[in-house]
Amino acid sequence: MSLTELAQSIDITLANLSILKTGKARAIRFSTLSNLCKVLKCQPADILEWVDGDDET
């Protein structure tokens, strides 16, 4: 599935999907996460990773 097809399937812009893909997103809506998991047939833990934010200013 292309990024364009995925963006259309979960009803977000291609630009926002690219931000999620590159890890530059600072937040994600639960509805977007739910739609991603539904389309990709996965669980949130399959696409999310915990990164300790103590080093951020």
N, CA, C, O and CB atoms as a CASP TS submission, in Angstrom:
PFRMAT TS
TARGET T0000
AUTHOR 0000-0000-0000
METHOD Language model
MODEL 1
PARENT N/A
ATOM      1  N   MET     1       0.845  -1.172   0.000  1.00  0.00           N
ATOM      2  CA  MET     1       0.000   0.000   0.000  1.00  0.00           C
ATOM      3  C   MET     1       0.894   1.240   0.000  1.00  0.00           C
ATOM      4  O   MET     1       1.856   1.319   0.763  1.00  0.00           O
ATOM      5  CB  MET     1      -0.963  -0.004   1.221  1.00  0.00           C
ATOM      6  N   SER     2       0.580   2.169  -0.830  1.00  0.00           N
ATOM      7  CA  SER     2       1.370   3.401  -0.898  1.00  0.00           C
ATOM      8  C   SER     2       0.981   4.338   0.246  1.00  0.00           C
ATOM      9  O   SER     2      -0.063   4.167   0.876  1.00  0.00           O
ATOM     10  CB  SER     2       1.172   4.105  -2.266  1.00  0.00           C
ATOM     11  N   LEU     3       1.828   5.321   0.500  1.00  0.00           N
ATOM     12  CA  LEU     3       1.513   6.310   1.532  1.00  0.00           C
ATOM     13  C   LEU     3       0.254   7.088   1.162  1.00  0.00           C
ATOM     14  O   LEU     3      -0.554   7.412   2.032  1.00  0.00           O
ATOM     15  CB  LEU     3       2.696   7.276   1.734  1.00  0.00           C
ATOM     16  N   THR     4       0.086   7.382  -0.103  1.00  0.00           N
ATOM     17  CA  THR     4      -1.105   8.100  -0.556  1.00  0.00           C
ATOM     18  C   THR     4      -2.362   7.289  -0.273  1.00  0.00           C
ATOM     19  O   THR     4      -3.352   7.830   0.218  1.00  0.00           O
ATOM     20  CB  THR     4      -1.007   8.417  -2.054  1.00  0.00           C
ATOM     21  N   GLU     5      -2.328   5.993  -0.580  1.00  0.00           N
ATOM     22  CA  GLU     5      -3.479   5.123  -0.313  1.00  0.00           C
ATOM     23  C   GLU     5      -3.757   5.029   1.185  1.00  0.00           C
ATOM     24  O   GLU     5      -4.912   5.066   1.609  1.00  0.00           O
ATOM     25  CB  GLU     5      -3.237   3.718  -0.893  1.00  0.00           C
ATOM     26  N   LEU     6      -2.706   4.908   1.979  1.00  0.00           N
ATOM     27  CA  LEU     6      -2.871   4.824   3.428  1.00  0.00           C
ATOM     28  C   LEU     6      -3.463   6.117   3.978  1.00  0.00           C
ATOM     29  O   LEU     6      -4.383   6.081   4.795  1.00  0.00           O
ATOM     30  CB  LEU     6      -1.526   4.522   4.106  1.00  0.00           C
ATOM     31  N   ALA     7      -2.946   7.246   3.540  1.00  0.00           N
ATOM     32  CA  ALA     7      -3.462   8.545   3.995  1.00  0.00           C
ATOM     33  C   ALA     7      -4.947   8.666   3.671  1.00  0.00           C
ATOM     34  O   ALA     7      -5.730   9.122   4.504  1.00  0.00           O
ATOM     35  CB  ALA     7      -2.673   9.708   3.341  1.00  0.00           C
ATOM     36  N   GLN     8      -5.332   8.266   2.478  1.00  0.00           N
ATOM     37  CA  GLN     8      -6.741   8.326   2.095  1.00  0.00           C
ATOM     38  C   GLN     8      -7.577   7.365   2.931  1.00  0.00           C
ATOM     39  O   GLN     8      -8.709   7.681   3.298  1.00  0.00           O
ATOM     40  CB  GLN     8      -6.903   8.007   0.607  1.00  0.00           C
ATOM     41  N   SER     9      -7.028   6.200   3.231  1.00  0.00           N
ATOM     42  CA  SER     9      -7.759   5.188   3.999  1.00  0.00           C
ATOM     43  C   SER     9      -8.030   5.637   5.432  1.00  0.00           C
ATOM     44  O   SER     9      -9.063   5.294   6.007  1.00  0.00           O
ATOM     45  CB  SER     9      -6.982   3.882   4.012  1.00  0.00           C
ATOM     46  N   ILE    10      -7.108   6.401   6.005  1.00  0.00           N
ATOM     47  CA  ILE    10      -7.284   6.828   7.399  1.00  0.00           C
ATOM     48  C   ILE    10      -7.728   8.285   7.498  1.00  0.00           C
ATOM     49  O   ILE    10      -7.849   8.831   8.595  1.00  0.00           O
ATOM     50  CB  ILE    10      -5.984   6.632   8.177  1.00  0.00           C
ATOM     51  N   ASP    11      -7.966   8.903   6.361  1.00  0.00           N
ATOM     52  CA  ASP    11      -8.520  10.255   6.279  1.00  0.00           C
ATOM     53  C   ASP    11      -7.633  11.319   6.942  1.00  0.00           C
ATOM     54  O   ASP    11      -8.108  12.141   7.724  1.00  0.00           O
ATOM     55  CB  ASP    11      -9.888  10.276   6.918  1.00  0.00           C
ATOM     56  N   ILE    12      -6.330  11.284   6.611  1.00  0.00           N
ATOM     57  CA  ILE    12      -5.427  12.368   6.994  1.00  0.00           C
ATOM     58  C   ILE    12      -4.642  12.793   5.753  1.00  0.00           C
ATOM     59  O   ILE    12      -4.618  12.089   4.744  1.00  0.00           O
ATOM     60  CB  ILE    12      -4.458  11.925   8.155  1.00  0.00           C
ATOM     61  N   THR    13      -4.009  13.944   5.848  1.00  0.00           N
ATOM     62  CA  THR    13      -3.247  14.418   4.696  1.00  0.00           C
ATOM     63  C   THR    13      -1.963  13.613   4.553  1.00  0.00           C
ATOM     64  O   THR    13      -1.463  13.033   5.517  1.00  0.00           O
ATOM     65  CB  THR    13      -2.928  15.921   4.829  1.00  0.00           C
ATOM     66  N   LEU    14      -1.450  13.592   3.348  1.00  0.00           N
ATOM     67  CA  LEU    14      -0.186  12.917   3.086  1.00  0.00           C
ATOM     68  C   LEU    14       0.936  13.569   3.889  1.00  0.00           C
ATOM     69  O   LEU    14       1.833  12.879   4.372  1.00  0.00           O
ATOM     70  CB  LEU    14       0.142  12.944   1.582  1.00  0.00           C
ATOM     71  N   ALA    15       0.892  14.883   4.035  1.00  0.00           N
ATOM     72  CA  ALA    15       1.909  15.593   4.819  1.00  0.00           C
ATOM     73  C   ALA    15       1.900  15.130   6.276  1.00  0.00           C
ATOM     74  O   ALA    15       2.958  14.899   6.861  1.00  0.00           O
ATOM     75  CB  ALA    15       1.677  17.113   4.746  1.00  0.00           C
ATOM     76  N   ASN    16       0.701  14.993   6.864  1.00  0.00           N
ATOM     77  CA  ASN    16       0.625  14.542   8.258  1.00  0.00           C
ATOM     78  C   ASN    16       1.057  13.089   8.404  1.00  0.00           C
ATOM     79  O   ASN    16       1.671  12.726   9.407  1.00  0.00           O
ATOM     80  CB  ASN    16      -0.793  14.713   8.791  1.00  0.00           C
ATOM     81  N   LEU    17       0.747  12.263   7.428  1.00  0.00           N
ATOM     82  CA  LEU    17       1.199  10.874   7.470  1.00  0.00           C
ATOM     83  C   LEU    17       2.722  10.818   7.392  1.00  0.00           C
ATOM     84  O   LEU    17       3.345  10.007   8.075  1.00  0.00           O
ATOM     85  CB  LEU    17       0.569  10.058   6.317  1.00  0.00           C
ATOM     86  N   SER    18       3.317  11.659   6.579  1.00  0.00           N
ATOM     87  CA  SER    18       4.775  11.707   6.470  1.00  0.00           C
ATOM     88  C   SER    18       5.408  12.119   7.795  1.00  0.00           C
ATOM     89  O   SER    18       6.455  11.592   8.169  1.00  0.00           O
ATOM     90  CB  SER    18       5.199  12.676   5.359  1.00  0.00           C
ATOM     91  N   ILE    19       4.788  13.053   8.505  1.00  0.00           N
ATOM     92  CA  ILE    19       5.284  13.470   9.818  1.00  0.00           C
ATOM     93  C   ILE    19       5.236  12.297  10.790  1.00  0.00           C
ATOM     94  O   ILE    19       6.174  12.086  11.560  1.00  0.00           O
ATOM     95  CB  ILE    19       4.458  14.659  10.367  1.00  0.00           C
ATOM     96  N   LEU    20       4.153  11.537  10.756  1.00  0.00           N
ATOM     97  CA  LEU    20       4.061  10.349  11.611  1.00  0.00           C
ATOM     98  C   LEU    20       5.127   9.325  11.230  1.00  0.00           C
ATOM     99  O   LEU    20       5.775   8.739  12.097  1.00  0.00           O
ATOM    100  CB  LEU    20       2.658   9.718  11.510  1.00  0.00           C
ATOM    101  N   LYS    21       5.301   9.118   9.941  1.00  0.00           N
ATOM    102  CA  LYS    21       6.254   8.113   9.440  1.00  0.00           C
ATOM    103  C   LYS    21       7.691   8.425   9.839  1.00  0.00           C
ATOM    104  O   LYS    21       8.456   7.522  10.180  1.00  0.00           O
ATOM    105  CB  LYS    21       6.160   8.014   7.924  1.00  0.00           C
ATOM    106  N   THR    22       8.057   9.705   9.795  1.00  0.00           N
ATOM    107  CA  THR    22       9.440  10.085  10.089  1.00  0.00           C
ATOM    108  C   THR    22       9.717  10.227  11.577  1.00  0.00           C
ATOM    109  O   THR    22      10.858  10.450  11.982  1.00  0.00           O
ATOM    110  CB  THR    22       9.771  11.374   9.398  1.00  0.00           C
ATOM    111  N   GLY    23       8.668  10.098  12.397  1.00  0.00           N
ATOM    112  CA  GLY    23       8.861  10.195  13.842  1.00  0.00           C
ATOM    113  C   GLY    23       8.932  11.622  14.349  1.00  0.00           C
ATOM    114  O   GLY    23       9.355  11.854  15.481  1.00  0.00           O
ATOM    115  N   LYS    24       8.527  12.577  13.536  1.00  0.00           N
ATOM    116  CA  LYS    24       8.591  13.982  13.942  1.00  0.00           C
ATOM    117  C   LYS    24       7.312  14.465  14.622  1.00  0.00           C
ATOM    118  O   LYS    24       7.249  15.598  15.099  1.00  0.00           O
ATOM    119  CB  LYS    24       8.876  14.848  12.740  1.00  0.00           C
ATOM    120  N   ALA    25       6.302  13.612  14.666  1.00  0.00           N
ATOM    121  CA  ALA    25       5.036  13.997  15.298  1.00  0.00           C
ATOM    122  C   ALA    25       5.209  14.063  16.809  1.00  0.00           C
ATOM    123  O   ALA    25       5.876  13.219  17.406  1.00  0.00           O
ATOM    124  CB  ALA    25       3.909  13.002  14.928  1.00  0.00           C
ATOM    125  N   ARG    26       4.608  15.062  17.410  1.00  0.00           N
ATOM    126  CA  ARG    26       4.672  15.205  18.858  1.00  0.00           C
ATOM    127  C   ARG    26       3.416  14.649  19.522  1.00  0.00           C
ATOM    128  O   ARG    26       3.363  14.519  20.745  1.00  0.00           O
ATOM    129  CB  ARG    26       4.862  16.671  19.236  1.00  0.00           C
ATOM    130  N   ALA    27       2.414  14.324  18.723  1.00  0.00           N
ATOM    131  CA  ALA    27       1.155  13.780  19.238  1.00  0.00           C
ATOM    132  C   ALA    27       0.435  13.056  18.108  1.00  0.00           C
ATOM    133  O   ALA    27       0.729  13.257  16.930  1.00  0.00           O
ATOM    134  CB  ALA    27       0.254  14.908  19.840  1.00  0.00           C
ATOM    135  N   ILE    28      -0.511  12.213  18.497  1.00  0.00           N
ATOM    136  CA  ILE    28      -1.368  11.538  17.525  1.00  0.00           C
ATOM    137  C   ILE    28      -2.748  11.418  18.144  1.00  0.00           C
ATOM    138  O   ILE    28      -2.879  11.095  19.325  1.00  0.00           O
ATOM    139  CB  ILE    28      -0.797  10.129  17.122  1.00  0.00           C
ATOM    140  N   ARG    29      -3.764  11.673  17.361  1.00  0.00           N
ATOM    141  CA  ARG    29      -5.132  11.528  17.845  1.00  0.00           C
ATOM    142  C   ARG    29      -5.447  10.042  17.990  1.00  0.00           C
ATOM    143  O   ARG    29      -4.986   9.215  17.203  1.00  0.00           O
ATOM    144  CB  ARG    29      -6.146  12.223  16.883  1.00  0.00           C
ATOM    145  N   PHE    30      -6.243   9.717  19.014  1.00  0.00           N
ATOM    146  CA  PHE    30      -6.642   8.327  19.194  1.00  0.00           C
ATOM    147  C   PHE    30      -7.418   7.821  17.983  1.00  0.00           C
ATOM    148  O   PHE    30      -7.291   6.654  17.610  1.00  0.00           O
ATOM    149  CB  PHE    30      -7.484   8.174  20.461  1.00  0.00           C
ATOM    150  N   SER    31      -8.212   8.678  17.371  1.00  0.00           N
ATOM    151  CA  SER    31      -8.970   8.246  16.194  1.00  0.00           C
ATOM    152  C   SER    31      -8.033   7.907  15.033  1.00  0.00           C
ATOM    153  O   SER    31      -8.293   6.963  14.286  1.00  0.00           O
ATOM    154  CB  SER    31      -9.967   9.339  15.767  1.00  0.00           C
ATOM    155  N   THR    32      -6.951   8.666  14.874  1.00  0.00           N
ATOM    156  CA  THR    32      -5.972   8.376  13.827  1.00  0.00           C
ATOM    157  C   THR    32      -5.254   7.070  14.123  1.00  0.00           C
ATOM    158  O   THR    32      -5.058   6.245  13.231  1.00  0.00           O
ATOM    159  CB  THR    32      -4.958   9.524  13.696  1.00  0.00           C
ATOM    160  N   LEU    33      -4.862   6.884  15.377  1.00  0.00           N
ATOM    161  CA  LEU    33      -4.198   5.637  15.780  1.00  0.00           C
ATOM    162  C   LEU    33      -5.123   4.445  15.561  1.00  0.00           C
ATOM    163  O   LEU    33      -4.700   3.403  15.062  1.00  0.00           O
ATOM    164  CB  LEU    33      -3.760   5.705  17.261  1.00  0.00           C
ATOM    165  N   SER    34      -6.372   4.607  15.935  1.00  0.00           N
ATOM    166  CA  SER    34      -7.350   3.536  15.746  1.00  0.00           C
ATOM    167  C   SER    34      -7.525   3.202  14.267  1.00  0.00           C
ATOM    168  O   SER    34      -7.553   2.029  13.892  1.00  0.00           O
ATOM    169  CB  SER    34      -8.697   3.933  16.356  1.00  0.00           C
ATOM    170  N   ASN    35      -7.642   4.226  13.432  1.00  0.00           N
ATOM    171  CA  ASN    35      -7.792   3.997  11.993  1.00  0.00           C
ATOM    172  C   ASN    35      -6.549   3.346  11.394  1.00  0.00           C
ATOM    173  O   ASN    35      -6.660   2.458  10.548  1.00  0.00           O
ATOM    174  CB  ASN    35      -8.084   5.313  11.278  1.00  0.00           C
ATOM    175  N   LEU    36      -5.369   3.780  11.826  1.00  0.00           N
ATOM    176  CA  LEU    36      -4.126   3.152  11.355  1.00  0.00           C
ATOM    177  C   LEU    36      -4.118   1.664  11.689  1.00  0.00           C
ATOM    178  O   LEU    36      -3.816   0.826  10.839  1.00  0.00           O
ATOM    179  CB  LEU    36      -2.893   3.844  11.981  1.00  0.00           C
ATOM    180  N   CYS    37      -4.453   1.350  12.937  1.00  0.00           N
ATOM    181  CA  CYS    37      -4.442  -0.053  13.359  1.00  0.00           C
ATOM    182  C   CYS    37      -5.471  -0.878  12.606  1.00  0.00           C
ATOM    183  O   CYS    37      -5.225  -2.034  12.263  1.00  0.00           O
ATOM    184  CB  CYS    37      -4.698  -0.155  14.853  1.00  0.00           C
ATOM    185  N   LYS    38      -6.625  -0.276  12.352  1.00  0.00           N
ATOM    186  CA  LYS    38      -7.675  -0.983  11.616  1.00  0.00           C
ATOM    187  C   LYS    38      -7.225  -1.298  10.196  1.00  0.00           C
ATOM    188  O   LYS    38      -7.371  -2.427   9.728  1.00  0.00           O
ATOM    189  CB  LYS    38      -8.966  -0.153  11.587  1.00  0.00           C
ATOM    190  N   VAL    39      -6.674  -0.292   9.508  1.00  0.00           N
ATOM    191  CA  VAL    39      -6.251  -0.470   8.116  1.00  0.00           C
ATOM    192  C   VAL    39      -5.045  -1.397   8.017  1.00  0.00           C
ATOM    193  O   VAL    39      -4.976  -2.230   7.113  1.00  0.00           O
ATOM    194  CB  VAL    39      -5.921   0.885   7.482  1.00  0.00           C
ATOM    195  N   LEU    40      -4.091  -1.259   8.942  1.00  0.00           N
ATOM    196  CA  LEU    40      -2.873  -2.073   8.897  1.00  0.00           C
ATOM    197  C   LEU    40      -3.018  -3.417   9.606  1.00  0.00           C
ATOM    198  O   LEU    40      -2.105  -4.242   9.589  1.00  0.00           O
ATOM    199  CB  LEU    40      -1.732  -1.310   9.512  1.00  0.00           C
ATOM    200  N   LYS    41      -4.182  -3.625  10.231  1.00  0.00           N
ATOM    201  CA  LYS    41      -4.459  -4.870  10.962  1.00  0.00           C
ATOM    202  C   LYS    41      -3.357  -5.158  11.983  1.00  0.00           C
ATOM    203  O   LYS    41      -2.710  -6.205  11.963  1.00  0.00           O
ATOM    204  CB  LYS    41      -4.594  -6.058   9.979  1.00  0.00           C
ATOM    205  N   CYS    42      -3.172  -4.182  12.875  1.00  0.00           N
ATOM    206  CA  CYS    42      -2.132  -4.321  13.896  1.00  0.00           C
ATOM    207  C   CYS    42      -2.635  -3.753  15.220  1.00  0.00           C
ATOM    208  O   CYS    42      -3.768  -3.280  15.316  1.00  0.00           O
ATOM    209  CB  CYS    42      -0.823  -3.604  13.456  1.00  0.00           C
ATOM    210  N   GLN    43      -1.794  -3.807  16.219  1.00  0.00           N
ATOM    211  CA  GLN    43      -2.071  -3.228  17.533  1.00  0.00           C
ATOM    212  C   GLN    43      -1.220  -1.973  17.692  1.00  0.00           C
ATOM    213  O   GLN    43      -0.188  -1.848  17.033  1.00  0.00           O
ATOM    214  CB  GLN    43      -1.782  -4.254  18.682  1.00  0.00           C
ATOM    215  N   PRO    44      -1.634  -1.033  18.560  1.00  0.00           N
ATOM    216  CA  PRO    44      -0.846   0.187  18.749  1.00  0.00           C
ATOM    217  C   PRO    44       0.627  -0.083  19.085  1.00  0.00           C
ATOM    218  O   PRO    44       1.506   0.642  18.621  1.00  0.00           O
ATOM    219  CB  PRO    44      -1.463   1.019  19.846  1.00  0.00           C
ATOM    220  N   ALA    45       0.896  -1.095  19.869  1.00  0.00           N
ATOM    221  CA  ALA    45       2.278  -1.409  20.244  1.00  0.00           C
ATOM    222  C   ALA    45       3.124  -1.840  19.044  1.00  0.00           C
ATOM    223  O   ALA    45       4.353  -1.803  19.108  1.00  0.00           O
ATOM    224  CB  ALA    45       2.292  -2.507  21.298  1.00  0.00           C
ATOM    225  N   ASP    46       2.483  -2.240  17.969  1.00  0.00           N
ATOM    226  CA  ASP    46       3.210  -2.634  16.763  1.00  0.00           C
ATOM    227  C   ASP    46       3.784  -1.426  16.023  1.00  0.00           C
ATOM    228  O   ASP    46       4.733  -1.565  15.251  1.00  0.00           O
ATOM    229  CB  ASP    46       2.294  -3.420  15.834  1.00  0.00           C
ATOM    230  N   ILE    47       3.210  -0.235  16.257  1.00  0.00           N
ATOM    231  CA  ILE    47       3.656   0.939  15.519  1.00  0.00           C
ATOM    232  C   ILE    47       4.144   2.077  16.406  1.00  0.00           C
ATOM    233  O   ILE    47       4.648   3.080  15.902  1.00  0.00           O
ATOM    234  CB  ILE    47       2.549   1.431  14.659  1.00  0.00           C
ATOM    235  N   LEU    48       3.999   1.932  17.732  1.00  0.00           N
ATOM    236  CA  LEU    48       4.464   2.966  18.659  1.00  0.00           C
ATOM    237  C   LEU    48       5.676   2.473  19.432  1.00  0.00           C
ATOM    238  O   LEU    48       5.830   1.280  19.692  1.00  0.00           O
ATOM    239  CB  LEU    48       3.341   3.374  19.632  1.00  0.00           C
ATOM    240  N   GLU    49       6.526   3.416  19.790  1.00  0.00           N
ATOM    241  CA  GLU    49       7.714   3.088  20.573  1.00  0.00           C
ATOM    242  C   GLU    49       7.870   4.149  21.661  1.00  0.00           C
ATOM    243  O   GLU    49       7.767   5.344  21.382  1.00  0.00           O
ATOM    244  CB  GLU    49       8.996   3.009  19.665  1.00  0.00           C
ATOM    245  N   TRP    50       8.115   3.726  22.878  1.00  0.00           N
ATOM    246  CA  TRP    50       8.354   4.645  23.986  1.00  0.00           C
ATOM    247  C   TRP    50       9.786   5.158  23.916  1.00  0.00           C
ATOM    248  O   TRP    50      10.732   4.374  23.835  1.00  0.00           O
ATOM    249  CB  TRP    50       8.086   3.956  25.349  1.00  0.00           C
ATOM    250  N   VAL    51       9.940   6.483  23.947  1.00  0.00           N
ATOM    251  CA  VAL    51      11.248   7.101  23.985  1.00  0.00           C
ATOM    252  C   VAL    51      11.253   8.027  25.188  1.00  0.00           C
ATOM    253  O   VAL    51      10.391   8.897  25.309  1.00  0.00           O
ATOM    254  CB  VAL    51      11.575   7.867  22.652  1.00  0.00           C
ATOM    255  N   ASP    52      12.225   7.844  26.083  1.00  0.00           N
ATOM    256  CA  ASP    52      12.308   8.654  27.288  1.00  0.00           C
ATOM    257  C   ASP    52      12.485  10.114  26.908  1.00  0.00           C
ATOM    258  O   ASP    52      13.430  10.455  26.196  1.00  0.00           O
ATOM    259  CB  ASP    52      13.464   8.182  28.190  1.00  0.00           C
ATOM    260  N   GLY    53      11.599  10.979  27.369  1.00  0.00           N
ATOM    261  CA  GLY    53      11.632  12.367  27.024  1.00  0.00           C
ATOM    262  C   GLY    53      12.382  13.242  28.008  1.00  0.00           C
ATOM    263  O   GLY    53      12.296  14.467  27.918  1.00  0.00           O
ATOM    264  N   ASP    54      13.121  12.654  28.952  1.00  0.00           N
ATOM    265  CA  ASP    54      13.851  13.428  29.956  1.00  0.00           C
ATOM    266  C   ASP    54      14.919  14.325  29.348  1.00  0.00           C
ATOM    267  O   ASP    54      15.294  15.331  29.949  1.00  0.00           O
ATOM    268  CB  ASP    54      14.486  12.499  30.955  1.00  0.00           C
ATOM    269  N   ASP    55      15.413  13.977  28.166  1.00  0.00           N
ATOM    270  CA  ASP    55      16.482  14.756  27.545  1.00  0.00           C
ATOM    271  C   ASP    55      15.967  15.984  26.787  1.00  0.00           C
ATOM    272  O   ASP    55      16.761  16.806  26.329  1.00  0.00           O
ATOM    273  CB  ASP    55      17.268  13.876  26.605  1.00  0.00           C
ATOM    274  N   GLU    56      14.631  16.111  26.652  1.00  0.00           N
ATOM    275  CA  GLU    56      14.073  17.237  25.930  1.00  0.00           C
ATOM    276  C   GLU    56      14.080  18.488  26.798  1.00  0.00           C
ATOM    277  O   GLU    56      13.970  18.412  28.021  1.00  0.00           O
ATOM    278  CB  GLU    56      12.656  16.921  25.463  1.00  0.00           C
ATOM    279  N   THR    57      14.213  19.645  26.144  1.00  0.00           N
ATOM    280  CA  THR    57      14.145  20.902  26.879  1.00  0.00           C
ATOM    281  C   THR    57      12.811  21.565  26.690  1.00  0.00           C
ATOM    282  O   THR    57      12.573  22.641  27.238  1.00  0.00           O
ATOM    283  CB  THR    57      15.250  21.837  26.447  1.00  0.00           C
TER
END
